[in-house]
Amino acid sequence: MTRYSVHPATAADAASVAGLLSRQADRLETLDPRLRMPRSAAPGGLVAVSPSGAVAGHLRPMLVEIPSGDEVLSFAAPRTVHWQELVVADPEALNTLRLAAAVPDAAEGVLWPAVDSGASFVAVGLAAAFVFALRPPEPLEGGAAVAVRRARHGDTETLVALHEAEVGFHEPHTPYIRRVPGLEPAYRARLDRVWADGDPAAGSSVIHVAEADGQVVAMCESMLQIAPTTGAASRLPPGRYGYLNSVSVAAAHRGSGVGRSVVAAALSDLAAYGVDGYTLWFATGNPLARRVWPRLGFRPLWTQYERRF
């Protein structure tokens, strides 16, 4: 039993919701000035109302459905209700809104500032799944003294194997990442575009590889990202960012500094496009990622909390 009732947000609720969101934004942006928090809500939300009639929370549910065969299913549930413009007075209001927004057989997810506690999400059954991290645009010193170069068409099969191995590495550590049939075709399609033009300004990936004894042992796929855009990047300060989409090091070379060297080369190339920083996602369950990325200067900005069924 809850003391809150829920109804679709109306124009009469707009000022109260905006006030709650603005106060929340002030608090969180003070804690982390890199954040860009919503201060008003788009139509289609739900509000939790106390017995006195005061608005105690807001949540705009957005159902995202991913087609079968899409590579994104390696990292996301087929159907997820994403909580947008979320603000609540307490966990009870959150749970009341969550139940009202639920869709049968759909996962639930919310992107929340990493600087803030996610205890209320854990209390209603969600868990931290991914971190979106931001690094300032300073250069990174390389690690191991290895040859690093741009990938070539002849590297294709090695790159595919490294990409698949990177995704596969997560499977024993987190339930949120797994290999799916669409993973390899999508990566090969991106490689084909690299071989065709390779211009990040036109949307192509850039791929760097590191060699040891003449063999490719690590790769870094990166691209340009413009903010504002969708997802976590829409919550970045406006600008142009270098995004690291996939970094993989052969198992025998992990911990040798090869990964740092290939990432340093990628950041150096992206810097030529006048980027304002570098971004990436990593899984909270990945024991290597949790240690490596903070060491390389990537500070968590957002945490994705999820509950899947």
C-alpha positions as a Markdown table, in Angstrom:
| # | Residue | x | y | z |
|---|---|---|---|---|
| 1 | Met | 0.0 | 0.0 | 0.0 |
| 2 | Thr | 1.3 | 3.4 | -0.9 |
| 3 | Arg | 0.3 | 6.9 | 0.2 |
| 4 | Tyr | 0.9 | 8.3 | -3.3 |
| 5 | Ser | -1.5 | 8.3 | -6.2 |
| 6 | Val | -0.3 | 8.5 | -9.8 |
| 7 | His | -1.9 | 10.2 | -12.8 |
| 8 | Pro | -0.7 | 11.4 | -16.3 |
| 9 | Ala | 1.0 | 14.7 | -16.0 |
| 10 | Thr | -1.1 | 17.7 | -17.1 |
| 11 | Ala | -0.4 | 21.4 | -17.8 |
| 12 | Ala | -1.5 | 22.1 | -14.3 |
| 13 | Asp | 1.4 | 19.9 | -13.0 |
| 14 | Ala | 4.0 | 21.6 | -15.2 |
| 15 | Ala | 5.2 | 24.3 | -12.8 |
| 16 | Ser | 5.5 | 21.9 | -9.9 |
| 17 | Val | 7.4 | 19.3 | -12.0 |
| 18 | Ala | 9.7 | 22.0 | -13.3 |
| 19 | Gly | 10.4 | 23.3 | -9.8 |
| 20 | Leu | 11.3 | 19.8 | -8.6 |
| 21 | Leu | 13.6 | 19.2 | -11.6 |
| 22 | Ser | 15.2 | 22.6 | -11.3 |
| 23 | Arg | 16.1 | 22.1 | -7.7 |
| 24 | Gln | 17.4 | 18.7 | -8.4 |
| 25 | Ala | 19.5 | 20.0 | -11.3 |
| 26 | Asp | 20.9 | 22.8 | -9.1 |
| 27 | Arg | 22.0 | 20.2 | -6.5 |
| 28 | Leu | 23.5 | 17.7 | -9.0 |
| 29 | Glu | 25.2 | 20.3 | -11.2 |
| 30 | Thr | 26.8 | 21.8 | -8.1 |
| 31 | Leu | 28.2 | 18.4 | -7.2 |
| 32 | Asp | 29.5 | 17.8 | -10.7 |
| 33 | Pro | 29.6 | 20.9 | -13.0 |
| 34 | Arg | 30.1 | 18.6 | -16.1 |
| 35 | Leu | 26.5 | 17.5 | -15.8 |
| 36 | Arg | 23.6 | 18.9 | -17.8 |
| 37 | Met | 20.3 | 18.0 | -16.1 |
| 38 | Pro | 16.8 | 18.4 | -17.4 |
| 39 | Arg | 14.9 | 21.4 | -15.9 |
| 40 | Ser | 11.5 | 20.7 | -17.5 |
| 41 | Ala | 9.6 | 17.7 | -18.7 |
| 42 | Ala | 8.4 | 16.7 | -22.1 |
| 43 | Pro | 4.7 | 15.6 | -22.5 |
| 44 | Gly | 3.8 | 12.1 | -21.7 |
| 45 | Gly | 5.0 | 11.8 | -18.1 |
| 46 | Leu | 3.5 | 10.5 | -14.9 |
| 47 | Val | 3.3 | 12.3 | -11.6 |
| 48 | Ala | 3.1 | 11.0 | -8.1 |
| 49 | Val | 0.8 | 13.0 | -5.8 |
| 50 | Ser | 0.7 | 13.0 | -2.0 |
| 51 | Pro | -2.6 | 12.9 | -0.1 |
| 52 | Ser | -2.4 | 16.6 | 0.3 |
| 53 | Gly | -2.3 | 17.0 | -3.5 |
| 54 | Ala | 1.3 | 18.0 | -3.7 |
| 55 | Val | 3.4 | 16.7 | -6.6 |
| 56 | Ala | 6.0 | 14.4 | -5.1 |
| 57 | Gly | 7.6 | 13.0 | -8.2 |
| 58 | His | 7.7 | 12.8 | -12.0 |
| 59 | Leu | 8.7 | 10.1 | -14.5 |
| 60 | Arg | 8.3 | 10.0 | -18.2 |
| 61 | Pro | 8.4 | 6.4 | -19.4 |
| 62 | Met | 10.0 | 5.8 | -22.8 |
| 63 | Leu | 9.7 | 2.3 | -24.2 |
| 64 | Val | 12.6 | 1.3 | -26.5 |
| 65 | Glu | 12.3 | -1.9 | -28.5 |
| 66 | Ile | 15.3 | -3.3 | -30.3 |
| 67 | Pro | 14.8 | -5.4 | -33.5 |
| 68 | Ser | 15.9 | -9.0 | -33.5 |
| 69 | Gly | 19.3 | -9.3 | -35.1 |
| 70 | Asp | 20.5 | -5.8 | -34.0 |
| 71 | Glu | 24.0 | -5.8 | -32.5 |
| 72 | Val | 22.7 | -3.5 | -29.7 |
| 73 | Leu | 21.1 | -6.7 | -28.1 |
| 74 | Ser | 24.7 | -7.5 | -27.0 |
| 75 | Phe | 24.3 | -4.7 | -24.5 |
| 76 | Ala | 20.6 | -4.1 | -24.0 |
| 77 | Ala | 17.4 | -5.9 | -23.4 |
| 78 | Pro | 14.9 | -6.3 | -26.3 |
| 79 | Arg | 12.4 | -4.1 | -24.6 |
| 80 | Thr | 13.3 | -1.5 | -22.0 |
| 81 | Val | 11.2 | 1.2 | -20.3 |
| 82 | His | 13.7 | 4.1 | -19.8 |
| 83 | Trp | 12.8 | 6.6 | -17.1 |
| 84 | Gln | 13.2 | 10.1 | -18.4 |
| 85 | Glu | 13.0 | 13.4 | -16.4 |
| 86 | Leu | 12.9 | 11.5 | -13.2 |
| 87 | Val | 12.6 | 13.3 | -9.9 |
| 88 | Val | 11.1 | 11.9 | -6.7 |
| 89 | Ala | 10.7 | 13.0 | -3.1 |
| 90 | Asp | 11.5 | 9.5 | -1.7 |
| 91 | Pro | 11.8 | 5.8 | -2.6 |
| 92 | Glu | 8.1 | 5.2 | -2.0 |
| 93 | Ala | 7.2 | 7.8 | -4.7 |
| 94 | Leu | 9.8 | 6.2 | -7.0 |
| 95 | Asn | 8.3 | 2.7 | -6.6 |
| 96 | Thr | 4.8 | 4.0 | -7.1 |
| 97 | Leu | 5.8 | 5.6 | -10.4 |
| 98 | Arg | 7.8 | 2.6 | -11.4 |
| 99 | Leu | 4.8 | 0.3 | -11.0 |
| 100 | Ala | 2.6 | 2.7 | -13.0 |
| 101 | Ala | 5.1 | 2.9 | -15.8 |
| 102 | Ala | 5.9 | -0.8 | -16.0 |
| 103 | Val | 5.4 | -2.7 | -19.3 |
| 104 | Pro | 5.0 | -6.6 | -19.1 |
| 105 | Asp | 8.2 | -8.4 | -19.9 |
| 106 | Ala | 10.1 | -5.1 | -20.4 |
| 107 | Ala | 13.3 | -4.2 | -18.6 |
| 108 | Glu | 13.6 | -1.0 | -16.6 |
| 109 | Gly | 16.4 | 1.5 | -16.8 |
| 110 | Val | 17.5 | 4.9 | -15.8 |
| 111 | Leu | 20.6 | 7.0 | -16.5 |
| 112 | Trp | 21.6 | 8.8 | -13.4 |
| 113 | Pro | 24.5 | 11.1 | -12.4 |
| 114 | Ala | 27.4 | 9.0 | -11.1 |
| 115 | Val | 28.2 | 11.6 | -8.4 |
| 116 | Asp | 24.9 | 10.9 | -6.8 |
| 117 | Ser | 23.8 | 7.8 | -4.8 |
| 118 | Gly | 21.8 | 5.2 | -6.6 |
| 119 | Ala | 20.5 | 3.7 | -3.4 |
| 120 | Ser | 16.9 | 4.4 | -4.2 |
| 121 | Phe | 17.2 | 2.5 | -7.5 |
| 122 | Val | 18.8 | -0.4 | -5.8 |
| 123 | Ala | 15.9 | -0.4 | -3.2 |
| 124 | Val | 13.4 | -0.9 | -6.0 |
| 125 | Gly | 15.4 | -3.7 | -7.7 |
| 126 | Leu | 17.7 | -2.1 | -10.2 |
| 127 | Ala | 21.4 | -2.5 | -10.3 |
| 128 | Ala | 24.3 | -0.5 | -11.7 |
| 129 | Ala | 25.0 | -2.0 | -15.1 |
| 130 | Phe | 27.1 | 0.6 | -17.1 |
| 131 | Val | 29.1 | 3.7 | -16.6 |
| 132 | Phe | 29.5 | 6.6 | -19.1 |
| 133 | Ala | 32.8 | 8.3 | -18.4 |
| 134 | Leu | 34.4 | 11.5 | -19.6 |
| 135 | Arg | 38.0 | 12.4 | -20.0 |
| 136 | Pro | 39.4 | 16.0 | -20.5 |
| 137 | Pro | 41.2 | 16.6 | -23.8 |
| 138 | Glu | 44.8 | 16.4 | -22.5 |
| 139 | Pro | 47.1 | 13.9 | -24.2 |
| 140 | Leu | 47.8 | 10.5 | -22.8 |
| 141 | Glu | 51.3 | 9.1 | -22.6 |
| 142 | Gly | 51.7 | 5.7 | -24.2 |
| 143 | Gly | 52.5 | 2.5 | -22.2 |
| 144 | Ala | 54.4 | -0.3 | -23.8 |
| 145 | Ala | 56.9 | 0.5 | -26.6 |
| 146 | Val | 55.0 | -1.2 | -29.4 |
| 147 | Ala | 54.2 | -0.3 | -33.0 |
| 148 | Val | 50.8 | 1.4 | -33.3 |
| 149 | Arg | 49.2 | 2.2 | -36.7 |
| 150 | Arg | 45.9 | 2.7 | -38.4 |
| 151 | Ala | 44.2 | -0.6 | -39.3 |
| 152 | Arg | 44.3 | -1.9 | -42.8 |
| 153 | His | 41.9 | -4.1 | -44.8 |
| 154 | Gly | 44.2 | -7.1 | -44.3 |
| 155 | Asp | 43.6 | -6.8 | -40.5 |
| 156 | Thr | 39.9 | -7.6 | -40.9 |
| 157 | Glu | 39.7 | -11.1 | -39.5 |
| 158 | Thr | 42.0 | -10.3 | -36.6 |
| 159 | Leu | 39.9 | -7.2 | -35.7 |
| 160 | Val | 36.7 | -9.2 | -35.9 |
| 161 | Ala | 38.2 | -11.8 | -33.5 |
| 162 | Leu | 39.4 | -9.2 | -31.1 |
| 163 | His | 36.0 | -7.4 | -31.1 |
| 164 | Glu | 34.2 | -10.7 | -30.4 |
| 165 | Ala | 36.7 | -11.7 | -27.7 |
| 166 | Glu | 36.2 | -8.3 | -26.0 |
| 167 | Val | 32.4 | -8.8 | -25.8 |
| 168 | Gly | 32.9 | -12.5 | -24.8 |
| 169 | Phe | 35.2 | -11.5 | -21.9 |
| 170 | His | 32.3 | -9.8 | -20.2 |
| 171 | Glu | 30.0 | -12.8 | -20.2 |
| 172 | Pro | 31.3 | -14.5 | -17.0 |
| 173 | His | 31.3 | -11.1 | -15.2 |
| 174 | Thr | 28.1 | -9.4 | -16.0 |
| 175 | Pro | 24.6 | -10.5 | -17.1 |
| 176 | Tyr | 24.2 | -7.3 | -19.2 |
| 177 | Ile | 26.6 | -8.2 | -22.0 |
| 178 | Arg | 26.6 | -11.2 | -24.3 |
| 179 | Arg | 27.4 | -12.1 | -27.9 |
| 180 | Val | 24.5 | -12.1 | -30.2 |
| 181 | Pro | 24.2 | -13.1 | -33.9 |
| 182 | Gly | 24.1 | -9.5 | -35.1 |
| 183 | Leu | 27.4 | -8.5 | -33.4 |
| 184 | Glu | 29.8 | -9.7 | -36.1 |
| 185 | Pro | 27.8 | -8.5 | -39.2 |
| 186 | Ala | 27.5 | -5.0 | -37.7 |
| 187 | Tyr | 31.2 | -4.8 | -36.9 |
| 188 | Arg | 32.1 | -6.0 | -40.4 |
| 189 | Ala | 29.8 | -3.3 | -41.9 |
| 190 | Arg | 31.7 | -0.6 | -39.9 |
| 191 | Leu | 35.0 | -2.0 | -41.0 |
| 192 | Asp | 33.8 | -1.9 | -44.6 |
| 193 | Arg | 33.1 | 1.8 | -44.2 |
| 194 | Val | 36.5 | 2.3 | -42.7 |
| 195 | Trp | 38.1 | 0.7 | -45.7 |
| 196 | Ala | 35.9 | 2.7 | -48.0 |
| 197 | Asp | 36.6 | 6.2 | -46.7 |
| 198 | Gly | 37.7 | 6.2 | -43.0 |
| 199 | Asp | 36.7 | 9.8 | -42.4 |
| 200 | Pro | 35.5 | 10.3 | -38.9 |
| 201 | Ala | 34.1 | 13.7 | -39.8 |
| 202 | Ala | 31.7 | 11.9 | -42.1 |
| 203 | Gly | 30.7 | 9.4 | -39.4 |
| 204 | Ser | 33.2 | 6.6 | -40.0 |
| 205 | Ser | 35.0 | 4.8 | -37.3 |
| 206 | Val | 38.8 | 5.1 | -36.9 |
| 207 | Ile | 40.6 | 1.9 | -35.9 |
| 208 | His | 44.1 | 1.8 | -34.5 |
| 209 | Val | 46.0 | -1.4 | -33.9 |
| 210 | Ala | 49.1 | -2.3 | -31.8 |
| 211 | Glu | 51.6 | -4.9 | -33.0 |
| 212 | Ala | 53.9 | -7.2 | -31.1 |
| 213 | Asp | 56.4 | -9.3 | -33.0 |
| 214 | Gly | 54.6 | -8.4 | -36.2 |
| 215 | Gln | 51.2 | -9.6 | -35.0 |
| 216 | Val | 48.1 | -7.4 | -34.2 |
| 217 | Val | 47.5 | -7.8 | -30.5 |
| 218 | Ala | 45.2 | -4.9 | -29.6 |
| 219 | Met | 42.8 | -2.6 | -31.3 |
| 220 | Cys | 40.8 | 0.6 | -30.5 |
| 221 | Glu | 37.8 | 1.6 | -32.5 |
| 222 | Ser | 36.9 | 5.3 | -32.0 |
| 223 | Met | 34.7 | 7.9 | -33.6 |
| 224 | Leu | 33.6 | 11.5 | -33.3 |
| 225 | Gln | 30.5 | 12.3 | -31.2 |
| 226 | Ile | 28.7 | 15.7 | -31.2 |
| 227 | Ala | 26.8 | 16.9 | -28.2 |
| 228 | Pro | 23.9 | 17.4 | -27.8 |
| 229 | Thr | 22.8 | 14.2 | -29.4 |
| 230 | Thr | 20.9 | 11.2 | -28.0 |
| 231 | Gly | 21.5 | 9.1 | -24.8 |
| 232 | Ala | 24.2 | 10.0 | -22.3 |
| 233 | Ala | 25.9 | 12.3 | -24.8 |
| 234 | Ser | 22.9 | 14.6 | -24.7 |
| 235 | Arg | 23.9 | 15.3 | -21.1 |
| 236 | Leu | 27.4 | 16.4 | -22.0 |
| 237 | Pro | 28.5 | 20.0 | -22.2 |
| 238 | Pro | 27.9 | 21.1 | -25.9 |
| 239 | Gly | 30.9 | 20.3 | -28.1 |
| 240 | Arg | 32.7 | 17.6 | -30.0 |
| 241 | Tyr | 34.0 | 14.5 | -28.3 |
| 242 | Gly | 36.1 | 11.5 | -29.3 |
| 243 | Tyr | 34.2 | 8.4 | -28.4 |
| 244 | Leu | 35.9 | 5.0 | -27.8 |
| 245 | Asn | 33.5 | 2.4 | -29.0 |
| 246 | Ser | 35.5 | -0.8 | -28.6 |
| 247 | Val | 39.0 | -1.5 | -27.1 |
| 248 | Ser | 40.3 | -5.0 | -27.1 |
| 249 | Val | 43.7 | -6.5 | -26.1 |
| 250 | Ala | 44.6 | -10.1 | -26.7 |
| 251 | Ala | 44.6 | -12.1 | -23.5 |
| 252 | Ala | 48.3 | -12.8 | -23.5 |
| 253 | His | 49.1 | -9.1 | -23.6 |
| 254 | Arg | 46.7 | -7.7 | -21.0 |
| 255 | Gly | 48.5 | -5.8 | -18.3 |
| 256 | Ser | 51.6 | -5.1 | -20.5 |
| 257 | Gly | 50.7 | -1.5 | -21.4 |
| 258 | Val | 49.8 | -2.4 | -25.0 |
| 259 | Gly | 46.2 | -1.2 | -24.4 |
| 260 | Arg | 47.3 | 2.1 | -23.1 |
| 261 | Ser | 49.5 | 2.6 | -26.1 |
| 262 | Val | 46.7 | 2.0 | -28.6 |
| 263 | Val | 44.3 | 4.2 | -26.7 |
| 264 | Ala | 46.9 | 7.0 | -26.5 |
| 265 | Ala | 47.3 | 6.8 | -30.3 |
| 266 | Ala | 43.5 | 7.0 | -30.8 |
| 267 | Leu | 43.2 | 10.0 | -28.5 |
| 268 | Ser | 46.1 | 11.8 | -30.3 |
| 269 | Asp | 44.4 | 11.3 | -33.7 |
| 270 | Leu | 41.0 | 12.5 | -32.4 |
| 271 | Ala | 42.6 | 15.6 | -30.9 |
| 272 | Ala | 43.3 | 16.8 | -34.4 |
| 273 | Tyr | 39.5 | 17.3 | -34.8 |
| 274 | Gly | 39.5 | 19.8 | -32.0 |
| 275 | Val | 37.7 | 17.6 | -29.5 |
| 276 | Asp | 36.5 | 18.9 | -26.1 |
| 277 | Gly | 37.1 | 15.6 | -24.4 |
| 278 | Tyr | 36.8 | 11.8 | -24.8 |
| 279 | Thr | 34.0 | 9.5 | -23.7 |
| 280 | Leu | 33.3 | 5.8 | -23.4 |
| 281 | Trp | 31.0 | 3.3 | -21.8 |
| 282 | Phe | 32.2 | 0.4 | -19.6 |
| 283 | Ala | 30.4 | -2.3 | -17.7 |
| 284 | Thr | 30.4 | -2.1 | -13.9 |
| 285 | Gly | 30.9 | -5.9 | -13.8 |
| 286 | Asn | 34.1 | -5.8 | -15.9 |
| 287 | Pro | 36.9 | -6.2 | -13.3 |
| 288 | Leu | 39.5 | -4.8 | -15.8 |
| 289 | Ala | 37.5 | -1.8 | -17.0 |
| 290 | Arg | 36.8 | -0.7 | -13.4 |
| 291 | Arg | 40.5 | -0.3 | -12.8 |
| 292 | Val | 41.9 | 0.7 | -16.2 |
| 293 | Trp | 39.7 | 3.5 | -17.3 |
| 294 | Pro | 39.9 | 5.7 | -14.2 |
| 295 | Arg | 43.7 | 5.2 | -14.4 |
| 296 | Leu | 43.6 | 6.6 | -17.9 |
| 297 | Gly | 41.7 | 9.7 | -16.8 |
| 298 | Phe | 38.1 | 8.7 | -17.5 |
| 299 | Arg | 35.9 | 9.9 | -14.7 |
| 300 | Pro | 32.4 | 8.5 | -14.4 |
| 301 | Leu | 29.7 | 11.0 | -15.4 |
| 302 | Trp | 26.6 | 8.8 | -15.6 |
| 303 | Thr | 25.6 | 5.4 | -14.3 |
| 304 | Gln | 23.0 | 3.3 | -16.1 |
| 305 | Tyr | 20.8 | 1.4 | -13.6 |
| 306 | Glu | 18.8 | -1.5 | -14.9 |
| 307 | Arg | 16.5 | -4.4 | -14.0 |
| 308 | Arg | 16.1 | -7.1 | -16.6 |
| 309 | Phe | 13.8 | -10.1 | -16.6 |
